[in-house]
Amino acid sequence: MDSSVQLSTEELYITGKSDDPLELAVLAGSMIVLLGDEKTIAPNLALILAGRKPPFSGRIHLGDDNLDIKSHNARGRVEYVSFDFSVPPGMTVSGHLSLAAAAAGYSRKNTREILSQLYNWCSLESCVDEEVNELSPDNRYLTALAAACLPVPDVLVLQGPFPDRLHPLLEDLCQGGCAVIASLPEIHYIPQATERIAVCDINDVSRIVRLQELSDACSILMRLRVRFFPALPRAVMESLPGAKNFLAIPGGYEFHHPQLSAAVTNLINLARANSRQIAGLEVRPPSNSELVEYFTIDNEPGEADLFCSKDLDI
């Protein structure tokens, strides 16, 4: 994979309350996630990195030549996809994408060929004549993605959540050298191909971690909810090996266990031994605030965090 820098920041303060500047470099072919809901800086940071909103201070550069993201020459190199994408009433998928192709500089002859490829790639063949605003949320988002890809951007910034159908398309873009930045509200939306996750709080990026680090944190912080029929006495439930931090809920208990598979096996055995049925079992991942609390900030000031391929040792 190309190791060139597609986007980087310089002394970037996201808000006036940010404690430290965010110094990062996003490499070609990498996929990163800004993890945080609307109460965090994640959605605004996505807009800032896309050049759609100014930061409190600092600059954003494109490419190794440090082209300013706000310059005229940066047009088309960074594209943004909003989760609430819409178009003027009555506009069809083909009409919208034809206009997007014209804006991207395609000739009429080339437009027909490129749109045919996009319809197939995004699985939109069955709805090209439908109104964009009447599409299902998934197809509407895919239409927005198709339009954003027409300029062939170096950096694609997406505001999620977005459909799982998008994940293989994002992998295709990364393989082509595009850098993908996605703002997502919860961990279960994160694509498997993500290399880095920026855990965001209300004012800053709290920590930048690898996908495996986040997975390990979730294993430590996750809680299980189980309901029994008939109800199981708390004293019996607390005999479950490895379980701790019990909380009573209607019909059952919520608790922490370091090993999911062992917990499920032990719950089944516990229910059988006490002539109970498991009426419900749910794994509850940690909240964003719990992840922020778990991860401590240890980045060296002024050192860029490289969002790169997992096979690079950094």
Buried (B, 14 or more C-beta within 10 A) or exposed (E): BEEBBBBBBBEBBBBEEBEBBBBBBBBBBBBBBBBBBEEBBBBBBBBBBBBBEEBEEBBBBBBEEEBBBEEEEBEBBBBBBBBEBEBEEEBBBBBBBBBBBEEBEBEEEEBEEBBEEBBEBBEBEEBBEBBBBEBEEBBBBBBBBBBBBBBBBBBBBBBBBBBEBBBEBBBEBBEEBBBBBBBBBBBEBBBEBBBBBBBBBEBBBBBBBBBEBBEEBBBEBBBBBBBBEEBBEEEEBEEBEEBEEBEEBEBBBBBBBEEEEBBBEBBEEBBEEBEBEBBEBEEEBBEBBBBBEBBEBEBEEEEBBBBBBBEEEE
